[in-house]
Amino acid sequence: MKTAKFWNYSVIIFFAVAAAVLFIVSARADDVRSAVSAGQKAPVFQARTVDGKTINFPADYKGKVVLLDFWATWCGPCRRELPNVAATYRKYHAKGFEVLSVSLDKPEQGPALLKFAQDNGMTWPQIYDGGYWKAAVAVQYGVQAIPCPVLVDGDTGVVIAQGAGAVGQRLPKLVAAAVAAKARK
């Protein structure tokens, strides 16, 4: 009799845990990290990179697929996503994929950001104004959580994917499809 009760409780606990995991996974898939969404035009902006170059987005990225990567050096999830972004960049850069990072690092962190980017092979442009959560481009995009990837077609300025839909193993798949579609045009 005790074995039957134990078994019943075990089954109930198993299904409760499975339901909780499914809820968390589905909630993350609908995760809203910015005010932009797939299918709409990405806000146009002009900003300076840490090396002084002026970026006109998306005009400077015609013919490219661009990942706007809102992140910060202090953000653990951003650091965990970085190897995936870097690997995707290395694999698809020659095929027309670009990354443009927008740092939400705190004021006075420019030198630390540059060192972090160099130490981690982040050879793409870094936009940093020291604004933290009020960084100009982040405010324009309504960034609410990071990492906040926004994948954009450089020709049309249309958002292909954003937020949780463009992280992890979803990112290289989205980029592969987007650069392949550009190659067919």
C-alpha positions, 0 to 999 in steps of 0.5 A: 500500500505504501509503495502505491502511494509513493508511486502516485505522489511520484507521478504527480510530482513528475507531472507538476515539474514537467508542467512548470518546465514547459511553462517556463520554456513557453514564457521565454519564447514569448519574451518581450525584450524591446518595443520592436517586433518582427515584420515592422521597420527598425527605427532609423538611427545615427550613432558613434562607435567606440572607435569614433566611426559614425553609423547610419542604420540601416542605410550603411548596411545595404545588402547585409543581414544585421544583428543589433545586439543590445548587451552589457559586459556586466550581464551574465546572460549576455556573456553566455550568449556571446559565444553563439553570436561570435560563432554565427558571425564567424560562420556567416560574415563572409556571406553578408552577416554583420553584428552591430553591438549596442552596449548598455554599460554604465558611465565611465566603462568605455575602456573596460568595454573595449578590453572586453570586446578585444579579449573576446574576439568581438571584432564588430562595431560597438556603440557605447554612450555610457547611458546604461539603461538610457543609452540613446539607441536602446531607448529608441528601440524600447529595450527592456531586457538584455541580451536583446538581439534584433535581426534586421534586413539591411536593404529594407530595414525590416525586423526579421526576428528579435528577443528570445526568438533570436538567441541560442540555436535559433540565431544561426538558423535565422541568419542562415535563412536570411543570408540564403534569401539575400543570395537568391535575389 
